Amino acid sequence: MPPQQLIGLWVLRPKYFKFPLPITLTMIHMGFSRLVAFFLVRVFKVRLISYFFITYFLYVLITFCHSS
């Protein structure tokens, strides 16, 4: 399990943290992701890396095979 999923399970488990609403946790995550993306694009001027189709396909294939 990736660490992000383990942290999510820990936060949602009533024994440890008693986080009331899972949708709130999702909204906090989306807001944080938006903030990080904003700073990467607008402040640090990170450019989008364009992949050729075959490179993207291989990346997706390797990621999918690794996660299963």
Secondary structure per residue as TSV (DSSP state, phi and psi in degrees):
chain	resnum	aa	ss	phi	psi
A	1	M	-	360.0	134.2
A	2	P	-	-66.1	152.3
A	3	P	H	-57.2	-33.0
A	4	Q	H	-62.4	-40.3
A	5	Q	H	-69.8	-37.3
A	6	L	H	-64.6	-41.2
A	7	I	H	-65.0	-40.8
A	8	G	H	-61.5	-42.6
A	9	L	H	-64.6	-39.5
A	10	W	H	-64.5	-43.5
A	11	V	H	-67.2	-37.3
A	12	L	H	-83.9	-12.1
A	13	R	-	-75.4	123.6
A	14	P	T	-62.4	-26.5
A	15	K	T	-64.7	-33.1
A	16	Y	T	-103.5	-53.1
A	17	F	T	-119.3	-26.0
A	18	K	-	56.6	48.0
A	19	F	-	-72.4	123.7
A	20	P	S	-69.6	-46.2
A	21	L	-	-127.1	120.5
A	22	P	H	-61.4	-32.9
A	23	I	H	-64.7	-32.2
A	24	T	H	-64.8	-41.1
A	25	L	H	-62.0	-40.1
A	26	T	H	-64.2	-41.7
A	27	M	H	-65.6	-38.9
A	28	I	H	-63.6	-42.8
A	29	H	H	-62.5	-43.7
A	30	M	H	-65.3	-40.5
A	31	G	H	-63.4	-42.3
A	32	F	H	-65.2	-40.9
A	33	S	H	-63.3	-39.3
A	34	R	H	-64.1	-41.8
A	35	L	H	-64.2	-44.0
A	36	V	H	-63.6	-44.2
A	37	A	H	-62.5	-40.6
A	38	F	H	-59.2	-48.3
A	39	F	I	-66.7	-37.6
A	40	L	I	-64.1	-42.0
A	41	V	I	-83.1	-47.6
A	42	R	I	-86.0	-38.4
A	43	V	I	-91.9	-50.0
A	44	F	S	-91.6	-3.0
A	45	K	-	56.1	41.8
A	46	V	-	-74.7	128.5
A	47	R	-	-93.8	153.4
A	48	L	-	-69.7	132.5
A	49	I	-	-90.9	121.5
A	50	S	-	-91.0	128.8
A	51	Y	-	-100.4	147.7
A	52	F	-	-73.7	157.8
A	53	F	H	-57.0	-44.1
A	54	I	H	-66.8	-37.8
A	55	T	H	-64.1	-44.9
A	56	Y	H	-63.4	-43.8
A	57	F	H	-60.8	-44.6
A	58	L	H	-65.4	-39.0
A	59	Y	H	-61.7	-46.4
A	60	V	H	-64.0	-43.1
A	61	L	H	-62.3	-45.8
A	62	I	H	-65.4	-41.5
A	63	T	H	-63.8	-43.6
A	64	F	H	-64.9	-43.7
A	65	C	H	-67.8	-34.5
A	66	H	H	-70.9	-35.0
A	67	S	H	-80.3	-16.3
A	68	S	-	-88.9	360.0
